[in-house]
Amino acid sequence: MLKILIPSVEVFNERDSTFEETREMSLSLEHSLVSVSKWESKWCVPFLSKNEKTSQQTLDYIRCMTLTQNVNDDVYGLLTASNFEAIKEYIDAPMTATTINQTDQRRSREVITSEIIYYWMVALNIPFECQKWHLNRLLTLINVCSIKQQPPKKLSRSSALRSQAALNAQRRAMMNTGG
């Protein structure tokens, strides 16, 4: 979860022609599958696409991420550049120590939506409480589960021979024999 502080600022009230000071506001945000699902249900486009989001879509995603109750919509217009930077860094953070080395770099052309991620969760028996995890952490778990469920890859003949030769050499050295 990310907590951001929106500082108090002086704004002009056009109705009364007066200046008013807004109060400082703290927001709790969560970049999760739940947030993505809410956003996609409103905009009807995949969130996890390479297409650039409009400023309106970006602000609306921040609204979908908000866990703080009873937030006035005007508050989102008071977000500072540093607030946006903190939110971007939070969304981009891996949120896990797990790294996955992809030997097969082919990318699927499948459009990934929240429903596809929910399908993966069901197929891999991942409990639904994980839908509230940071999205990058959930996607890493899905990736790990997929990899662990695959049968081990067979070594090529040359790799198997090299491995066996290295093992034999190690044993000969350990036993002080010539073979």
Buried (B, 14 or more C-beta within 10 A) or exposed (E): EBEBEBEEEEBEEEEEEEEEEBEEBEBBBBBBBBBBBBBBEEBEEBBBEEEEBEEEBBBBBBBBBBBEEEBEEEBBEBBEEEBBEBBEEBBEEEBBEEEEEEEEEEEEEEEBBBEEBBEBBEEBEBEEEBBBBBBBBBBBBBBBBEEEEEEEEEEEEEEEEEEEEEEEEEEEEEEEEEE
